[in-house]
Amino acid sequence: MTEPDTSAKNPAAPSAKPADHDEKAPADVTISEGLSKIFEAGEALTPEQVDALAEQAKTAAKQSQEARDNKNAQLDTPKDH
């Protein structure tokens, strides 16, 4: 007796097979393949989504730079013993 296919009713079912059959383990993906997937995903975004993501990236970059600058400032300040 075979098990009924429930993936159509519940696409997130653990037994559901991935739609993309050529999925690979992260270690097996080449840089070119990864960049290709990023490019394809970018083509699916609206200009508004691209702008929103760009703003998020700018904010994250500024926060990272500020954190680095604060850490460097702390390292440069002499400590009183």
DAFEN-V696047 format. One record per backbone hydrogen bond with DSSP energy under -1.0 kcal/mol. CO is the residue of the C=O (numbers start at 1). NH is the residue of the N-H. Records with the same first field share a line. If there is no record, write none. Layout:
CO->NH + NH
This chain:
6->10
10->13
13->16
20->23
25->28
26->29
30->34
31->35
32->36
33->37
34->38
35->39
36->40
37->41
38->42
39->43
42->45
46->50
47->51
48->52
49->53
50->54
51->55
52->56
53->57
54->58
55->59
56->60
57->61
58->62
59->63
60->64
61->65
62->66
63->67
64->68
65->69
66->70
67->71
68->72
69->73
70->74
71->75
72->76
73->77
